[in-house]
Amino acid sequence: MDRRPFLTRQQSREIDRIAIHNYCMHGLVLMENAGRGCVDLLEQLGIAGPISILCGKGNNGGDGFVMARHLAIRGHEVQVLLVPPAAELTGDAQANYEILHRAGLRIVHLAAEGGPAALPDALDYASHRCDWLVDCLLGTGATGSPRPPYDSIIEWMNAEPAKRLAIDVPSGLDCDTGRPSPTTVQATATATFVTSKIGYQQPTALPYLGEVHVIDIGIPPIILQQVADQPSEQ
């Protein structure tokens, strides 16, 4: 039985901070473990066609870049739909974008192609429509309603027949309160990191999460216990 505690976004950030600064775990390693773990999960859930990964500019998007690389390595047909201009990427997300770009993996730059209006054509790149759409848009740090163009992209995702995997949190859902915004990804499954989030216990969150799967990214249990024992700030 999984007895890991449910954590807030602040506690999740603290786990990453301690792992990187106190335990010498590079952020790139954590992102690599996260993306590869999500690919393992996606294969367990079953992949019957192409995958499109929708990426924002933060670490959530970086997880998507790692996923795209490992899906391609394993022989799956995959593309990245990048929402912001690539010049806005920074840090570990930018590093993993560069790997994809230099390796020649398919990246659709939505900002240059017309934003949400380009999505139907982008989805039709394959011989048949996508089996999975992967939500790597906003991440647990986002609060409030998604702003343009993310709101339109989320509406488009929800209208598609493909299955939807949310990475860490369905975009538009507050991971602390469990409250959805008017535009929130309706996930078939959610892959969340280290532990589940406290808001996922709320009835308001359940219609958007699908089945929740906790992905191990290599954080030592002592860090989790240390953070869980501290008073949380929501």
Disulfide bonds with the S-S distance in Angstrom:
none
